[in-house]
């Protein structure tokens, strides 16, 4: 098998270099050995792969078809070799991570910095911003997102589960009463987080089915922390992640409502581009975050 691969590599190297002499110089092998490997490969296949002249080297029709296939196979083998080496070695290199600003500042910096402290050869490039980052175009290794579902163009692994709350300040409850059903939110002042999936269309579970209620109000803002502050100031009902709402509920500055209609869960997901093999540093971080949030639930 090793000898077969050596012959195939010689064939690809010679064609890529444009000739036997050039390939010998580039790869540090003798011209005679490369020629022997290519000839042996042609004899084994029973077909001529290359047209050789003193001035020009070209592929036959069979050679072109063979080159396309084996070049891809060799690339995959090289990629696999690099990935296995990467996974068995300690994580190292630059790790570019994207996450929402508020959630990142409150819930992610501790585990991310703990990971870096454990792996001194990793350089963390953490980008906290409230927009949908294009992982491929911007060279991001991993995005941490809160979502009800994964983007089909990416690969996602669930890190942890979180939930949401509908809540309002005591003054709002006093003025409008406690809504008895999701439908009752229509016409009531609501604060809309424009970064949230669905924005002004809030989803509930009613009679075993998902319903969507369109809400409206004076305040629309692209920050869950700003939504929290607006709710505490009595500007309307708010849909908030539990990690923000629960402390305000415990303090009495917000009152939860419609809890029986909110089995809706969201997920903290590790999202990364489609790749044949996941790099060792990214895999190590994902495993670390899963273990962290098992001990520190959202």
C-alpha positions as a Markdown table, in Angstrom:
| # | Residue | x | y | z |
|---|---|---|---|---|
| 1 | Unk | 0.0 | 0.0 | 0.0 |
| 2 | Unk | 2.9 | 2.4 | 0.9 |
| 3 | Unk | 4.5 | 1.7 | -2.5 |
| 4 | Unk | 1.3 | 2.2 | -4.3 |
| 5 | Unk | 0.8 | 5.6 | -2.6 |
| 6 | Unk | 4.4 | 6.6 | -3.5 |
| 7 | Unk | 3.8 | 5.9 | -7.2 |
| 8 | Unk | 0.5 | 7.8 | -7.1 |
| 9 | Unk | 2.2 | 10.8 | -5.4 |
| 10 | Unk | 5.0 | 10.7 | -7.9 |
| 11 | Unk | 2.5 | 10.9 | -10.7 |
| 12 | Unk | 0.7 | 13.9 | -9.2 |
| 13 | Unk | 3.9 | 15.6 | -8.2 |
| 14 | Unk | 5.4 | 15.3 | -11.7 |
| 15 | Unk | 2.3 | 16.7 | -13.4 |
| 16 | Unk | 1.9 | 19.5 | -10.9 |
| 17 | Unk | 5.5 | 20.5 | -11.3 |
| 18 | Unk | 5.3 | 20.4 | -15.1 |
| 19 | Unk | 8.0 | 17.7 | -15.6 |
| 20 | Unk | 10.3 | 15.1 | -13.9 |
| 21 | Unk | 13.3 | 17.5 | -13.4 |
| 22 | Unk | 11.2 | 20.2 | -11.8 |
| 23 | Unk | 9.4 | 17.7 | -9.5 |
| 24 | Unk | 12.8 | 16.2 | -8.5 |
| 25 | Unk | 14.1 | 19.6 | -7.5 |
| 26 | Unk | 10.9 | 20.6 | -5.6 |
| 27 | Unk | 10.5 | 17.3 | -3.7 |
| 28 | Unk | 14.1 | 16.3 | -3.2 |
| 29 | Unk | 13.9 | 13.0 | -5.1 |
| 30 | Unk | 15.8 | 11.8 | -8.0 |
| 31 | Unk | 14.5 | 12.2 | -11.5 |
| 32 | Unk | 15.1 | 8.5 | -12.2 |
| 33 | Unk | 13.1 | 7.4 | -9.1 |
| 34 | Unk | 10.2 | 9.6 | -10.1 |
| 35 | Unk | 10.3 | 8.2 | -13.7 |
| 36 | Unk | 10.4 | 4.7 | -12.4 |
| 37 | Unk | 7.4 | 5.3 | -10.1 |
| 38 | Unk | 5.3 | 6.7 | -12.9 |
| 39 | Unk | 6.3 | 3.9 | -15.3 |
| 40 | Unk | 5.4 | 1.3 | -12.7 |
| 41 | Unk | 2.0 | 3.0 | -12.1 |
| 42 | Unk | 1.3 | 2.9 | -15.8 |
| 43 | Unk | 2.3 | -0.7 | -16.1 |
| 44 | Unk | 0.1 | -1.6 | -13.1 |
| 45 | Unk | -2.9 | 0.2 | -14.6 |
| 46 | Unk | -2.2 | -1.0 | -18.1 |
| 47 | Unk | -2.6 | 2.4 | -19.6 |
| 48 | Unk | -0.4 | 5.3 | -20.5 |
| 49 | Unk | -1.0 | 8.3 | -18.2 |
| 50 | Unk | 1.5 | 10.8 | -19.6 |
| 51 | Unk | 2.7 | 11.9 | -23.0 |
| 52 | Unk | 6.4 | 12.7 | -22.6 |
| 53 | Unk | 8.6 | 14.7 | -24.9 |
| 54 | Unk | 11.8 | 16.6 | -24.4 |
| 55 | Unk | 9.9 | 19.9 | -24.2 |
| 56 | Unk | 6.5 | 19.1 | -23.0 |
| 57 | Unk | 4.6 | 16.8 | -20.6 |
| 58 | Unk | 0.9 | 16.3 | -20.9 |
| 59 | Unk | -1.7 | 13.9 | -19.7 |
| 60 | Unk | -3.6 | 11.4 | -21.8 |
| 61 | Unk | -7.3 | 11.3 | -21.6 |
| 62 | Unk | -7.0 | 8.4 | -19.1 |
| 63 | Unk | -4.3 | 10.4 | -17.3 |
| 64 | Unk | -6.6 | 13.4 | -16.9 |
| 65 | Unk | -9.4 | 11.3 | -15.4 |
| 66 | Unk | -7.0 | 9.5 | -13.1 |
| 67 | Unk | -5.3 | 12.7 | -12.0 |
| 68 | Unk | -8.7 | 14.3 | -11.0 |
| 69 | Unk | -9.6 | 11.4 | -8.8 |
| 70 | Unk | -6.3 | 10.6 | -7.1 |
| 71 | Unk | -5.5 | 14.3 | -6.5 |
| 72 | Unk | -8.7 | 14.6 | -4.5 |
| 73 | Unk | -7.9 | 11.4 | -2.6 |
| 74 | Unk | -4.4 | 12.5 | -1.7 |
| 75 | Unk | -5.7 | 15.9 | -0.5 |
| 76 | Unk | -8.2 | 14.1 | 1.7 |
| 77 | Unk | -5.5 | 11.8 | 3.1 |
| 78 | Unk | -3.2 | 14.8 | 3.8 |
| 79 | Unk | -6.1 | 16.6 | 5.5 |
| 80 | Unk | -6.9 | 13.5 | 7.6 |
| 81 | Unk | -3.2 | 13.1 | 8.6 |
| 82 | Unk | -3.1 | 16.7 | 9.7 |
| 83 | Unk | -6.3 | 16.5 | 11.6 |
| 84 | Unk | -5.3 | 13.4 | 13.5 |
| 85 | Unk | -2.0 | 15.0 | 14.4 |
| 86 | Unk | -3.9 | 18.1 | 15.5 |
| 87 | Unk | -6.3 | 16.1 | 17.7 |
| 88 | Unk | -3.6 | 14.1 | 19.4 |
| 89 | Unk | -1.5 | 17.2 | 20.2 |
| 90 | Unk | -2.3 | 19.7 | 22.8 |
| 91 | Unk | -4.5 | 22.6 | 21.5 |
| 92 | Unk | -2.5 | 25.4 | 20.0 |
| 93 | Unk | -2.8 | 28.3 | 17.7 |
| 94 | Unk | -5.3 | 31.1 | 17.2 |
| 95 | Unk | -8.9 | 30.2 | 18.1 |
| 96 | Unk | -11.4 | 32.7 | 16.6 |
| 97 | Unk | -14.7 | 32.6 | 18.5 |
| 98 | Unk | -17.9 | 34.7 | 17.9 |
| 99 | Unk | -20.7 | 35.2 | 20.4 |
| 100 | Unk | -23.5 | 37.6 | 21.2 |
| 101 | Unk | -22.2 | 40.6 | 23.2 |
| 102 | Unk | -24.5 | 40.5 | 26.3 |
| 103 | Unk | -24.6 | 36.8 | 26.7 |
| 104 | Unk | -20.9 | 36.5 | 26.0 |
| 105 | Unk | -20.0 | 39.1 | 28.6 |
| 106 | Unk | -22.2 | 37.6 | 31.3 |
| 107 | Unk | -22.1 | 33.9 | 30.6 |
| 108 | Unk | -19.2 | 33.0 | 28.3 |
| 109 | Unk | -16.1 | 34.9 | 29.3 |
| 110 | Unk | -15.6 | 32.8 | 32.5 |
| 111 | Unk | -15.5 | 29.4 | 30.7 |
| 112 | Unk | -13.6 | 30.8 | 27.7 |
| 113 | Unk | -10.9 | 32.4 | 29.8 |
| 114 | Unk | -10.7 | 29.2 | 32.0 |
| 115 | Unk | -10.1 | 27.3 | 28.8 |
| 116 | Unk | -7.3 | 29.6 | 27.7 |
| 117 | Unk | -5.7 | 29.4 | 31.2 |
| 118 | Unk | -5.6 | 25.6 | 30.8 |
| 119 | Unk | -4.1 | 25.8 | 27.3 |
| 120 | Unk | -1.2 | 28.3 | 27.2 |
| 121 | Unk | -0.5 | 27.6 | 23.6 |
| 122 | Unk | -3.9 | 28.8 | 22.5 |
| 123 | Unk | -4.5 | 32.4 | 21.5 |
| 124 | Unk | -8.2 | 33.4 | 21.9 |
| 125 | Unk | -9.6 | 36.0 | 19.4 |
| 126 | Unk | -13.0 | 36.5 | 21.0 |
| 127 | Unk | -15.5 | 38.7 | 19.0 |
| 128 | Unk | -18.6 | 39.8 | 20.9 |
| 129 | Unk | -21.1 | 41.4 | 18.6 |
| 130 | Unk | -24.9 | 41.3 | 18.0 |
| 131 | Unk | -25.0 | 40.2 | 14.4 |
| 132 | Unk | -25.1 | 37.0 | 12.4 |
| 133 | Unk | -21.4 | 36.5 | 11.5 |
| 134 | Unk | -20.5 | 34.7 | 8.3 |
| 135 | Unk | -18.1 | 32.1 | 9.7 |
| 136 | Unk | -16.5 | 31.1 | 6.4 |
| 137 | Unk | -16.0 | 34.6 | 5.0 |
| 138 | Unk | -14.7 | 36.0 | 8.3 |
| 139 | Unk | -12.5 | 33.1 | 9.2 |
| 140 | Unk | -14.3 | 32.2 | 12.4 |
| 141 | Unk | -13.5 | 28.8 | 13.9 |
| 142 | Unk | -16.5 | 28.6 | 16.2 |
| 143 | Unk | -19.7 | 30.7 | 16.9 |
| 144 | Unk | -21.6 | 30.3 | 20.1 |
| 145 | Unk | -25.2 | 31.1 | 19.5 |
| 146 | Unk | -28.5 | 30.8 | 21.3 |
| 147 | Unk | -31.1 | 29.4 | 19.0 |
| 148 | Unk | -34.1 | 27.1 | 18.8 |
| 149 | Unk | -32.7 | 25.4 | 15.7 |
| 150 | Unk | -29.5 | 25.0 | 13.8 |
| 151 | Unk | -28.6 | 26.7 | 10.5 |
| 152 | Unk | -28.7 | 24.0 | 7.9 |
| 153 | Unk | -25.6 | 25.4 | 6.1 |
| 154 | Unk | -23.5 | 24.9 | 9.3 |
| 155 | Unk | -22.8 | 22.1 | 11.8 |
| 156 | Unk | -24.0 | 22.7 | 15.3 |
| 157 | Unk | -23.5 | 20.9 | 18.6 |
| 158 | Unk | -25.7 | 21.6 | 21.6 |
| 159 | Unk | -23.7 | 23.0 | 24.5 |
| 160 | Unk | -26.5 | 23.7 | 27.0 |
| 161 | Unk | -30.2 | 24.4 | 27.3 |
| 162 | Unk | -31.7 | 27.6 | 28.5 |
| 163 | Unk | -35.2 | 28.9 | 28.7 |
| 164 | Unk | -37.2 | 32.2 | 28.4 |
| 165 | Unk | -39.5 | 34.2 | 30.6 |
| 166 | Unk | -42.4 | 36.6 | 29.8 |
| 167 | Unk | -42.3 | 39.2 | 32.5 |
| 168 | Unk | -43.2 | 42.8 | 33.4 |
| 169 | Unk | -42.7 | 45.3 | 36.1 |
| 170 | Unk | -45.3 | 45.3 | 39.0 |
| 171 | Unk | -46.6 | 48.6 | 37.7 |
| 172 | Unk | -47.4 | 47.1 | 34.3 |
| 173 | Unk | -49.2 | 44.2 | 36.0 |
| 174 | Unk | -51.2 | 46.7 | 38.1 |
| 175 | Unk | -52.2 | 48.7 | 35.0 |
| 176 | Unk | -53.0 | 45.9 | 32.6 |
| 177 | Unk | -53.5 | 42.8 | 34.8 |
| 178 | Unk | -52.0 | 39.4 | 34.3 |
| 179 | Unk | -52.6 | 38.1 | 30.8 |
| 180 | Unk | -54.4 | 34.7 | 31.0 |
| 181 | Unk | -53.3 | 33.4 | 27.6 |
| 182 | Unk | -50.8 | 34.3 | 24.9 |
| 183 | Unk | -53.6 | 35.9 | 22.8 |
| 184 | Unk | -54.1 | 38.4 | 25.6 |
| 185 | Unk | -50.7 | 40.0 | 24.8 |
| 186 | Unk | -52.1 | 41.4 | 21.5 |
| 187 | Unk | -52.7 | 45.1 | 22.1 |
| 188 | Unk | -50.6 | 45.2 | 25.3 |
| 189 | Unk | -47.4 | 47.2 | 25.4 |
| 190 | Unk | -44.5 | 44.8 | 24.7 |
| 191 | Unk | -40.8 | 45.4 | 24.4 |
| 192 | Unk | -39.3 | 43.8 | 21.2 |
| 193 | Unk | -35.7 | 42.5 | 21.0 |
| 194 | Unk | -34.9 | 42.9 | 17.3 |
| 195 | Unk | -31.9 | 40.5 | 17.7 |
| 196 | Unk | -34.2 | 37.7 | 18.7 |
| 197 | Unk | -35.3 | 35.1 | 16.2 |
| 198 | Unk | -38.9 | 36.1 | 15.2 |
| 199 | Unk | -38.5 | 39.5 | 16.7 |
| 200 | Unk | -42.1 | 40.7 | 17.4 |
| 201 | Unk | -43.5 | 37.2 | 16.8 |
| 202 | Unk | -43.4 | 35.5 | 20.2 |
| 203 | Unk | -43.9 | 31.7 | 20.2 |
| 204 | Unk | -45.9 | 29.8 | 22.8 |
| 205 | Unk | -47.2 | 26.2 | 23.4 |
| 206 | Unk | -51.0 | 26.2 | 23.7 |
| 207 | Unk | -53.0 | 23.0 | 23.7 |
| 208 | Unk | -50.0 | 21.0 | 22.6 |
| 209 | Unk | -49.3 | 23.1 | 19.5 |
| 210 | Unk | -47.0 | 26.0 | 18.8 |
| 211 | Unk | -48.7 | 29.4 | 18.4 |
| 212 | Unk | -47.1 | 32.7 | 17.3 |
| 213 | Unk | -48.4 | 36.0 | 18.7 |
| 214 | Unk | -47.5 | 39.3 | 17.1 |
| 215 | Unk | -46.7 | 41.9 | 19.7 |
| 216 | Unk | -45.9 | 45.6 | 19.6 |
| 217 | Unk | -45.0 | 48.5 | 21.8 |
| 218 | Unk | -43.1 | 51.7 | 22.2 |
| 219 | Unk | -39.6 | 50.1 | 22.5 |
| 220 | Unk | -37.7 | 48.0 | 20.0 |
| 221 | Unk | -34.0 | 47.5 | 20.8 |
| 222 | Unk | -31.3 | 45.0 | 19.7 |
| 223 | Unk | -30.0 | 44.2 | 23.1 |
| 224 | Unk | -31.6 | 41.8 | 25.7 |
| 225 | Unk | -30.0 | 43.8 | 28.5 |
| 226 | Unk | -31.7 | 47.0 | 27.2 |
| 227 | Unk | -35.0 | 45.0 | 27.1 |
| 228 | Unk | -34.4 | 44.0 | 30.7 |
| 229 | Unk | -33.9 | 47.6 | 31.7 |
| 230 | Unk | -36.9 | 48.8 | 29.8 |
| 231 | Unk | -39.1 | 46.2 | 31.4 |
| 232 | Unk | -37.9 | 47.1 | 34.9 |
| 233 | Unk | -38.8 | 50.7 | 34.1 |
| 234 | Unk | -42.4 | 49.7 | 33.3 |
| 235 | Unk | -42.4 | 50.1 | 29.5 |
| 236 | Unk | -44.1 | 46.8 | 28.8 |
| 237 | Unk | -44.1 | 43.0 | 28.8 |
| 238 | Unk | -40.8 | 41.5 | 27.8 |
| 239 | Unk | -39.5 | 38.2 | 26.5 |
| 240 | Unk | -36.2 | 37.6 | 28.2 |
| 241 | Unk | -33.7 | 34.7 | 28.5 |
| 242 | Unk | -33.9 | 33.1 | 31.9 |
| 243 | Unk | -30.3 | 34.0 | 32.7 |
| 244 | Unk | -31.2 | 37.7 | 32.6 |
| 245 | Unk | -34.7 | 37.6 | 34.0 |
| 246 | Unk | -34.4 | 35.2 | 37.0 |
| 247 | Unk | -32.4 | 37.5 | 39.2 |
| 248 | Unk | -34.8 | 40.4 | 38.5 |
| 249 | Unk | -37.8 | 38.1 | 39.3 |
| 250 | Unk | -36.1 | 37.0 | 42.5 |
| 251 | Unk | -35.6 | 40.7 | 43.5 |
| 252 | Unk | -39.2 | 41.5 | 42.7 |
| 253 | Unk | -38.5 | 44.1 | 40.0 |
| 254 | Unk | -40.1 | 41.8 | 37.4 |
| 255 | Unk | -43.1 | 39.5 | 37.6 |
| 256 | Unk | -43.3 | 36.3 | 35.5 |
| 257 | Unk | -46.5 | 35.6 | 33.5 |
| 258 | Unk | -47.8 | 32.9 | 31.1 |
| 259 | Unk | -45.3 | 30.4 | 32.6 |
| 260 | Unk | -47.6 | 27.4 | 31.6 |
| 261 | Unk | -47.3 | 28.4 | 28.0 |
| 262 | Unk | -43.5 | 28.5 | 28.0 |
| 263 | Unk | -42.0 | 25.0 | 27.7 |
| 264 | Unk | -40.2 | 26.7 | 24.8 |
| 265 | Unk | -36.5 | 26.0 | 25.2 |
| 266 | Unk | -33.5 | 27.6 | 23.5 |
| 267 | Unk | -30.1 | 26.1 | 23.1 |
| 268 | Unk | -26.6 | 27.4 | 23.4 |
| 269 | Unk | -25.0 | 25.9 | 20.3 |
| 270 | Unk | -21.5 | 25.6 | 19.1 |
| 271 | Unk | -21.7 | 26.3 | 15.4 |
| 272 | Unk | -18.9 | 25.7 | 12.9 |
| 273 | Unk | -18.6 | 25.5 | 9.1 |
| 274 | Unk | -19.0 | 22.2 | 7.2 |
| 275 | Unk | -15.7 | 20.6 | 7.3 |
| 276 | Unk | -14.6 | 17.0 | 6.8 |
| 277 | Unk | -12.6 | 17.1 | 10.0 |
| 278 | Unk | -12.9 | 19.3 | 13.0 |
| 279 | Unk | -9.6 | 20.8 | 14.3 |
| 280 | Unk | -8.3 | 19.6 | 17.6 |
| 281 | Unk | -8.5 | 23.1 | 19.3 |
| 282 | Unk | -12.1 | 23.6 | 18.3 |
| 283 | Unk | -13.1 | 20.1 | 19.5 |
| 284 | Unk | -11.3 | 20.7 | 22.8 |
| 285 | Unk | -13.1 | 24.0 | 23.4 |
| 286 | Unk | -16.5 | 22.4 | 22.6 |
| 287 | Unk | -15.9 | 19.5 | 25.0 |
| 288 | Unk | -14.7 | 22.0 | 27.6 |
| 289 | Unk | -17.8 | 24.1 | 27.3 |
| 290 | Unk | -20.2 | 21.1 | 27.5 |
| 291 | Unk | -18.5 | 20.0 | 30.7 |
| 292 | Unk | -18.5 | 23.5 | 32.1 |
| 293 | Unk | -22.3 | 24.0 | 31.6 |
| 294 | Unk | -23.1 | 20.6 | 32.9 |
| 295 | Unk | -21.6 | 21.9 | 36.2 |
| 296 | Unk | -22.9 | 25.5 | 35.8 |
| 297 | Unk | -26.4 | 25.2 | 34.1 |
| 298 | Unk | -27.7 | 28.3 | 32.4 |
